[in-house]
């Protein structure tokens, strides 16, 4: 079977992502492990509304794309190396702000995203209402309401996803740019320019994303940068150390915390 399209499902643990995956793929799935680790690898095939066969990848449940856990490392490797046509990000609608943190990181990677606001029935029971149309307008891509447990909204989700893929076909990934404030923006700009000029990890990640990961002290990106471009890596780490020292002395904080604060600020503005 040689499907034309690959769709990845991403989401926080307990967002209903795997329930959605099982509902969509049914028995047309297989489960294994990623090489050398115990993280489960789940894939399946489904027919889209157009009749086209599509490969579905159920990414491990993660809260972010920084390599704190094997699951997070696996999720970003799949995204960077397999480059799915779209990622359906499954969110727990009742915890929208917390769940959107992963969404923002997917967008900073440049991945085309469709949001599935799942557990909408639970959100309604909590007295929550979400202006889905407004959220979609603000983000610039489809946002769909689903209840994966009952299958509600899943056919509409697939239809919207397929239509969105058509609009994105052939276009390069476009990373979201967020301002990280007066302390980080200048150093981020300088690091991004140096990384882009050297082509550091360019086959997998946008230059700005690599710079952000270095500011977040991401072990895997640090190690790979040192191996691929030792002199550049040393210069980049010097810049990170300088801004980290400045933040510690002036604001009693560190780059990773500032980055998280500005991401949540962006989410709050949504």
Steps between C-alpha positions, in 0.01 A plus 500: 500500500646835396286780640550845357467683830628471857310651792641502853287524814659703781372596843553509874454179699129460591382726217315210333758480219531121505123461529472711183770293330322174585164638388645616168715198412299219668668166434714647219794574728817339624697558819874457547782684676741766380849347453697459822238649735174397664287780351208352309479558124141499375405540136186437300333559167164658431293612204438873490164646385642523145579127503874563517700267726696681770767385744429602859775524765401520868784703657582432865305724740714805588468834675774667296762437229803553723693179554424441869357151438536223243144571387577864423821408316316238291214739416727769363721251312194365320386853413844612381595186308166374365359849440131408504266691269310624804488450876161465666560637849244350738427728797300453816255787446450531876869587551550712190777731623723218625440288188577785259860506628582199281310659209722809513813284486364308201437832326850624584632189329300602193276193487157548334251450786130427535355524853253244634337644812415170663282421803271789407221326693711512818585867440127578461428322831756731665300795363765589243426641156770534235465726196644245257453721194683791662783273617536363146512854358764606753718195432445489124416130469206264568380445857240225540288380794516126575397242756734213407340264753172503303646581158318833490667752268762256363358481143490881488856512637625275219318705237647828630846342526494372144387839368775676699768263365396600147552869580846425645619257232842591361549789742808507727443479874458848648611527864305725735711787639422617853673792668686390813552851633783756507749271678471195274395638159839656409704192594243273337529702177882479502500127577238431231710683237817306591316165505334572164829607340673180617201280410516344848242214521332670202368178348276447806433824687455874431796711616290697751369176650858373550591832667200469735597145593856613580357775722285234669813287561359213294753219550449330165532821295805604706671165437419494128612861453834431668554197277397671174659844548725516811619861456155636423350300788756647742417853380124438529539356850704805600211723388254283696720522812523880469126556471433242774737686734334833411151359570614349828664824617223739392177302526594192705380274218646294214439471123281189517259669745482816288424293188221313682356830632485656153345187349226509763463873436441424133244233599324744736469752217317232297 
